[in-house]
């Protein structure tokens, strides 16, 4: 009897010590990683949340009624301090090039260019590419040379070098989840029963209440993969855009050198479509998360293009009613110097110091630390263009987005472009001016920059409150 009482007391003691921290209280789930802290992404600046009247402070010289004032509120986020440069975008192009080459080499030499098993010896299916192994583009191995041959231009198309990468084959393939479709559309398929995930006796009363009581937005379909979309985008910029945009102007040297020559490394990338800019954002997210997963750190939120509202809020730099990012009503400072790269005076391109594009960051930043929000190159946003979108979007993080298909009419492929460029007059570099371009069109005066949503702050950190309360 004493032994039985002893065993019973030990069981009770162990049960009470299962999680000594809770002591029967609601304390949440303990995280092994500790307190989450979102680091500032490299090359980005923090934009605080805030509220402002969107669409005021500028003039509507076209009487287009595209700038109807509307008070909106915006969440905090990080934004690239400059437009994406040629050198930064070239990292994306090289990554796509190398991934395609490694895939070809892995077929002939899987021991070197593929990872077929984990560190524990478990097989990987499918295998992973080995990024630690360098690619010998000038290898004398016949198998490697034959494997890489499809990467190069055909012999009859080679003009400058004996071997030149065929940029037409540089496709980046990726998947994304269409959350908007999943939230609003119905899928005609087999529906899950509440009993399919029954918890046994603990589920009594739950499944019974759920039976026949699904919400009007139908949920619980067996196949949610219908909302997974696949995209394949050629990532190489349209280097001929300089001639295409200005057919009766000599811009041939820009076509031949602007993207690949090191002299233009820190110039903003141009000739990229809206689709290519989105692909770059997906790749940048993938690149960062692949690094963090090796360190067992929490994954970051995705990089993406800013919405039209986020772009205007960031461009204003906290100056809510001024037409330009630097806060003043004009395009010059007190010394008479121009504050952006645009088309000043009566078409004197050189009056501001630049003929076409300039190195990013040549002019002073706005109060948030962002460079070239006006001029240099216009910038893609994530928002679709509609003249009346201010009227039907919500007043908290407003956004009108539509990812048009290839067979959609052109009017549905319009995307908002903001900021103006080196070829625009002062009206088009105002923070309120709206313009658009088609998502599958590349221009010599349109680039982009990315943002990353801000997920939160550490306990006791008051440095990132909205500037409304500073």
C-alpha positions in Angstrom: 0.0 0.0 0.0 2.9 2.4 0.8 4.5 1.6 -2.5 1.2 2.3 -4.3 0.9 5.7 -2.6 4.5 6.5 -3.4 4.1 5.8 -7.1 0.9 7.8 -7.2 2.5 10.8 -5.6 5.5 10.6 -8.0 3.1 10.6 -11.0 1.2 13.6 -9.6 4.6 15.4 -9.0 5.8 14.7 -12.5 2.5 15.9 -14.0 2.6 19.1 -12.1 6.2 19.7 -13.2 5.5 19.1 -16.9 5.7 22.8 -17.6 6.7 24.6 -14.5 6.6 28.0 -16.2 2.8 28.0 -16.8 1.6 27.2 -13.3 -1.8 26.7 -14.8 -1.8 30.1 -16.3 -2.3 31.3 -19.9 1.2 32.2 -21.0 1.2 31.2 -24.7 3.6 28.8 -26.5 7.3 29.1 -25.6 9.4 29.9 -28.7 12.8 28.4 -28.9 14.1 31.4 -30.9 13.2 33.9 -28.2 12.0 37.4 -28.9 11.6 38.2 -32.6 13.5 41.1 -34.0 13.2 42.1 -37.6 16.5 43.5 -38.8 16.7 46.4 -41.1 17.2 45.0 -44.6 20.5 46.0 -46.3 20.1 49.1 -48.4 16.6 49.9 -47.1 15.3 52.7 -44.8 12.4 52.5 -42.4 9.1 54.3 -43.4 6.8 54.7 -40.3 3.1 54.1 -40.4 1.0 57.2 -40.7 -2.1 58.9 -42.1 -2.2 61.6 -44.8 -4.4 63.0 -47.5 -3.6 61.3 -50.7 -3.8 63.4 -53.9 -3.4 66.9 -52.6 -0.6 69.4 -52.9 -0.2 69.2 -56.7 -1.9 70.7 -59.7 -4.1 68.9 -62.2 -3.1 70.7 -65.4 -4.8 68.1 -67.5 -8.1 68.4 -65.7 -8.2 64.6 -65.6 -9.7 64.4 -62.1 -7.2 61.6 -61.2 -6.2 63.1 -57.9 -9.4 63.4 -55.8 -8.2 64.0 -52.2 -8.7 61.1 -49.8 -7.4 60.6 -46.3 -5.7 57.2 -46.0 -3.7 55.3 -43.4 -0.6 53.3 -44.2 1.3 50.5 -42.3 5.0 50.8 -41.7 7.5 49.2 -44.1 11.1 49.2 -45.3 11.9 50.7 -48.8 15.0 50.7 -50.9 16.8 54.0 -50.4 17.5 54.1 -54.2 16.1 52.6 -57.3 17.4 49.1 -58.1 20.7 49.6 -60.0 22.1 47.8 -63.0 24.6 45.9 -60.8 21.9 44.8 -58.3 19.6 43.6 -61.1 22.6 41.9 -62.8 22.9 39.7 -59.6 19.4 38.4 -60.4 20.3 37.7 -64.1 23.5 35.9 -63.1 21.7 33.8 -60.6 19.2 32.7 -63.2 22.0 32.0 -65.6 23.9 29.9 -63.1 20.9 28.0 -61.9 20.1 27.0 -65.5 23.7 26.0 -66.1 23.9 24.0 -62.9 20.7 22.1 -63.9 22.3 21.2 -67.2 25.6 20.1 -65.5 23.8 18.1 -62.9 22.4 15.9 -65.6 25.9 14.9 -66.8 27.8 15.2 -63.5 25.3 14.7 -60.5 28.1 13.9 -58.1 29.5 17.4 -58.4 26.6 19.7 -59.3 23.8 18.0 -57.4 23.0 17.2 -53.8 21.3 13.8 -53.7 21.2 13.2 -49.9 21.0 15.1 -46.6 23.8 15.3 -44.1 22.1 12.4 -42.3 22.4 10.2 -45.4 18.7 10.4 -46.3 18.0 10.6 -50.1 16.7 13.8 -51.6 14.0 13.5 -54.2 14.3 15.6 -56.2 18.0 16.4 -55.7 19.1 20.0 -55.0 21.6 22.1 -57.0 25.0 22.4 -55.4 25.7 26.1 -55.3 29.1 25.7 -53.6 30.6 24.2 -56.7 31.9 26.8 -59.2 31.0 26.6 -62.8 34.0 26.3 -65.1 32.7 28.0 -68.2 36.0 27.3 -70.0 36.3 23.7 -69.0 38.2 21.4 -71.4 36.0 18.5 -70.3 34.0 17.4 -73.4 30.9 16.4 -71.4 30.8 19.7 -69.6 31.3 21.7 -72.8 28.5 19.8 -74.5 26.2 20.2 -71.5 26.6 24.0 -71.5 26.5 24.4 -75.3 22.7 25.2 -75.3 23.4 28.2 -73.1 25.2 30.0 -75.9 24.0 31.7 -79.0 24.0 29.6 -82.2 27.2 30.0 -84.2 25.5 32.0 -87.0 24.3 34.6 -84.4 27.6 35.2 -82.7 29.0 38.6 -83.7 31.3 39.9 -81.0 32.6 36.9 -79.1 33.2 33.2 -80.0 30.8 32.3 -77.2 28.0 34.5 -75.9 25.1 33.6 -73.5 21.8 33.4 -75.2 19.8 35.8 -73.1 16.5 34.7 -74.7 16.8 31.5 -72.6 17.2 33.2 -69.2 13.8 32.4 -67.8 13.0 32.5 -64.1 10.3 30.1 -63.1 8.5 30.5 -59.7 5.3 29.8 -57.9 3.0 32.1 -56.0 -0.2 31.7 -54.1 -3.2 33.8 -55.3 -4.6 34.7 -51.9 -7.2 37.0 -53.4 -8.6 34.3 -55.5 -8.7 31.9 -52.5 -10.5 34.5 -50.4 -13.1 35.6 -52.9 -13.6 32.8 -55.5 -15.3 29.5 -55.3 -13.7 26.3 -56.6 -16.0 23.6 -58.0 -14.5 20.6 -56.4 -15.0 18.0 -53.7 -15.6 19.6 -50.3 -14.1 18.3 -47.0 -16.4 17.0 -44.4 -16.0 18.3 -40.8 -15.5 14.6 -39.8 -12.5 14.3 -42.1 -10.4 15.9 -39.3 -12.3 14.5 -36.4 -10.4 14.7 -33.0 -12.3 11.7 -31.6 -14.1 12.1 -28.3 -12.6 15.6 -27.9 -14.3 16.7 -31.1 -17.8 16.0 -29.8 -20.0 19.0 -30.1 -17.5 20.8 -32.4 -18.2 18.9 -35.6 -21.9 18.8 -34.8 -22.0 22.5 -34.6 -20.1 22.9 -37.8 -22.3 20.5 -39.9 -24.4 22.5 -42.3 -23.1 25.8 -40.8 -20.4 26.7 -43.3 -20.1 30.4 -44.0 -21.3 31.9 -47.3 -17.7 32.0 -48.4 -17.2 28.3 -49.0 -14.1 26.8 -47.3 -12.6 23.4 -46.8 -12.1 22.2 -50.4 -9.9 19.1 -50.8 -7.7 20.6 -53.4 -6.3 24.1 -52.6 -3.5 23.8 -55.2 -5.8 25.4 -57.7 -4.7 28.8 -56.2 -1.0 28.1 -56.8 0.1 30.0 -59.9 3.2 29.4 -61.9 5.1 32.1 -63.7 8.0 31.9 -66.1 9.5 35.3 -67.0 12.5 36.1 -69.1 14.6 38.3 -66.8 17.0 40.0 -69.2 16.2 43.7 -69.7 15.2 45.1 -73.1 18.4 46.8 -74.0 16.8 48.0 -77.3 14.3 50.2 -75.4 16.6 53.2 -75.9 16.1 53.0 -79.7 12.5 51.9 -79.5 11.4 54.8 -77.3 13.3 57.4 -79.3 13.4 56.2 -82.9 14.6 59.5 -84.3 17.4 60.1 -81.7 20.9 58.6 -81.6 20.9 56.5 -78.4 22.7 53.5 -79.8 25.6 53.7 -77.3 23.2 53.3 -74.5 21.8 50.1 -76.1 25.2 48.6 -76.4 26.6 49.4 -73.0 24.1 50.7 -70.4 23.2 47.4 -68.7 26.4 45.4 -68.8 29.2 47.9 -68.8 30.8 48.6 -65.3 30.6 52.4 -66.0 26.8 52.1 -65.5 26.9 49.7 -62.5 25.3 52.3 -60.1 22.8 53.7 -62.6 19.1 52.7 -62.2 18.1 49.6 -64.2 15.7 50.3 -67.1 14.1 48.3 -69.8 12.4 46.0 -67.2 8.7 45.2 -67.4 6.3 45.1 -64.5 6.4 41.3 -64.7 10.2 41.3 -64.5 10.1 43.6 -61.5 7.7 41.3 -59.7 9.9 38.3 -60.5 12.9 40.2 -59.1 11.0 40.7 -55.8 10.2 37.0 -55.6 13.8 36.1 -56.2 15.0 38.5 -53.6 12.6 37.0 -51.1 13.9 33.5 -52.0 17.5 34.6 -51.8 17.1 36.0 -48.3 15.0 33.2 -46.9 17.4 30.6 -48.3 20.2 32.2 -46.2 18.1 32.5 -43.1 16.9 28.9 -43.2 20.5 27.7 -43.0 20.9 29.7 -39.8 17.6 28.4 -38.5 16.3 32.0 -38.2 12.7 33.1 -38.8 11.9 33.7 -42.4 11.3 37.3 -43.5 8.2 38.7 -45.0 8.3 39.0 -48.8 9.9 41.7 -50.8 7.4 43.3 -53.3 6.7 46.4 -55.3 5.1 49.2 -53.3 1.4 50.0 -53.7 0.6 53.4 -55.2 -0.4 54.6 -51.7 2.8 53.3 -50.1 4.9 55.0 -52.8 3.2 58.4 -52.3 3.5 58.2 -48.5 7.2 57.4 -48.7 7.9 60.0 -51.4 6.3 62.8 -49.3 8.8 62.1 -46.5 6.4 63.3 -43.8 5.6 66.6 -45.6 1.9 66.0 -46.3 0.9 68.9 -48.5 4.0 69.7 -50.6 4.1 68.7 -54.2 7.8 67.4 -54.2 9.7 65.0 -52.0 12.1 67.7 -50.7 9.2 69.6 -49.1 9.3 72.8 -51.1 6.9 74.2 -53.7 9.7 74.4 -56.4 12.4 72.4 -58.1 15.4 74.4 -56.9 17.1 74.9 -53.5 18.0 78.3 -52.0 21.2 78.3 -54.0 19.3 77.9 -57.3 20.4 74.3 -57.9 17.9 71.8 -59.2 16.9 69.0 -56.8 16.1 66.2 -59.3 17.1 64.8 -62.7 14.3 65.8 -65.0 13.6 68.1 -68.0 13.9 71.6 -66.6 13.3 75.1 -68.1 12.4 74.9 -71.8 13.9 71.5 -72.5 17.5 72.1 -71.3 18.2 68.6 -70.1 21.7 69.5 -68.9 20.6 72.3 -66.6 20.1 69.8 -63.7 23.5 68.1 -64.3 22.3 65.1 -66.4 21.4 64.3 -70.0 19.7 60.9 -69.4 19.9 58.9 -66.3 22.4 59.6 -63.5 24.0 57.5 -60.8 21.5 56.9 -58.0 21.7 59.2 -55.0 23.1 62.2 -56.8 20.6 64.6 -55.2 19.7 65.1 -51.6 17.3 62.6 -50.0 13.9 63.4 -48.6 13.2 63.4 -44.8 12.9 59.6 -44.8 16.3 59.1 -46.4 15.0 58.1 -49.8 16.8 59.2 -52.9 15.4 60.0 -56.4 11.7 59.6 -55.5 11.3 62.3 -58.2 13.1 62.2 -61.5 16.0 60.0 -62.7 13.6 57.1 -63.6 9.9 56.6 -63.0 9.0 53.6 -60.9 6.7 50.7 -61.2 4.2 50.2 -58.4 2.2 47.0 -57.6 -1.2 48.8 -58.2 -3.3 48.4 -61.4 -4.3 51.7 -62.9 -7.9 52.9 -62.8 -8.9 56.5 -63.1 -11.5 56.1 -60.3 -9.5 53.8 -57.9 -9.4 56.5 -55.2 -13.1 56.2 -55.0 -13.7 52.5 -54.5 -10.6 51.4 -52.5 -10.5 51.3 -48.8 -9.0 54.1 -46.7 -6.6 51.7 -44.8 -3.7 50.5 -47.0 -5.7 51.1 -50.1 -4.7 49.0 -53.1 -6.2 48.1 -56.5 -4.4 45.1 -57.9 -5.0 43.0 -60.9 -2.5 40.5 -62.4 -3.6 40.5 -66.1 -3.3 37.5 -68.3 -1.8 37.5 -71.7 -5.1 37.3 -73.4 -6.7 40.1 -71.4 -7.5 43.4 -73.2 -4.7 46.1 -73.0 -6.8 48.3 -70.7 -6.6 45.6 -68.0 -2.8 45.5 -68.2 -2.2 49.1 -67.1 0.0 49.5 -64.0 0.6 52.7 -62.1 3.9 54.4 -62.6 5.0 57.1 -60.2 7.8 59.7 -59.8 8.6 60.9 -63.3 11.9 60.5 -65.0 14.8 62.3 -66.7 12.7 63.0 -69.8 9.7 64.6 -67.9 8.8 68.2 -67.1 8.4 69.2 -63.5 4.7 68.4 -63.4 5.3 64.7 -63.9 7.8 64.5 -61.0 5.3 65.7 -58.4 4.4 63.1 -55.8 0.7 63.3 -56.7 1.0 62.8 -60.5 -0.3 59.5 -61.7 0.7 57.8 -64.9 0.6 54.3 -66.2 2.3 51.8 -68.5 1.4 48.4 -69.7 2.7 45.5 -67.6 4.4 43.8 -70.5 6.1 46.9 -71.8 9.7 48.0 -71.0 10.8 51.6 -71.2 14.2 53.5 -71.1 12.8 55.7 -68.4 11.0 53.3 -66.0 12.8 51.4 -63.2 11.6 50.2 -59.8 12.4 49.8 -56.1 11.2 47.3 -53.6 9.7 47.3 -50.1 9.4 44.9 -47.3 6.5 45.1 -44.8 7.4 45.8 -41.2 6.2 43.0 -39.0 6.5 44.5 -35.6 8.8 45.9 -33.0 10.5 44.6 -29.8 8.9 45.1 -26.4 9.9 48.5 -25.1 11.1 49.8 -28.4 9.3 53.0 -29.1 11.6 54.3 -31.8 9.3 53.2 -34.6 6.0 54.5 -33.6 4.0 56.5 -36.2 5.5 59.9 -36.8 2.0 61.2 -36.0 2.8 60.8 -32.3 6.4 61.9 -32.3 
